[in-house]
């Protein structure tokens, strides 16, 4: 049963690493966050195992270890612990991007969409030290700053919900402070969907965005089909919030589309007199030349001679 999976995971010798599977790719792409998932973990084990005859053994260890509820229980004493390649298959070094799940804020860089964590709420986070009052920074069990790499029974176990509940963590700046237990397919799908919604909200918030493409409306329609409430460990309150956000984004998108249509139908055109400063242009507006109307028209509709 496991042999076909091993053959699928182990790449051909001439195969290159997939450059599009990273965590920093476009959020609208199908590979966003892939390095947090189970499939990436298996490929990481195969990639990190140098000797060919050790790959099958390490992948079998990975398959068995995935069934353990608390990965710290795999610590048998540092001298007899799992190979590092297996730990890297169980844990993802990439930190979570939590913006979609944070509440809205006046700080545009930290403002979130307040989306429900849903199936991600119990995603496991492991750190060497999660108490800011305890001396020393928190490190990922895979961090090079830790003397022994891999999980130990003394390490701390948190959830993603715990991570969002506080902002006083004292994490290592090199490793991010923690490692994530690799996400299931359902968790990864929810993570991607949340980021897609958050990105759409950001595009609609951008005052420079005057046109709402039809594709954006279609993306919202697709995201309605993702129902957090129908999955295990996800309450209906989260589902209600999910749909509320989508309804609000749809209203905003339709409002912007209607505004764009009204602008396209406006019969008058502003003509610039030669110099431009946003909001204060020397444009002429028809035969009247009302400067207040001119400034408003230029800021809203652009100019026939210069870019808006």
Secondary structure, DSSP 4 states (H G I P E B T S, - for coil): -HHHHHHHHSPPTTPPP-TT-STTS-TTSTTTTGGGBHHHHHHHHHHH--SHHHHHHHHHHHHHHTT-S-GGGG---GGGPPPHHHHHHHEE-SPP--GGGSPP-S-TTT-------GGGTT-EEEES---TTSSS-B--TT-TTSSS-S--TTSEEEEHHHHHH-S---B-TTT-S-EEEPBPHHHHHHHHHHHHHHHHHHHHH-TT-----HHHHHHHHHHHT--GGGSTT--HHHHHHHHHHHHHHHHHHHHHHHHHHHHHT-----B--S---TT----B-TTT--HHHHHHHHHHH--SSS--
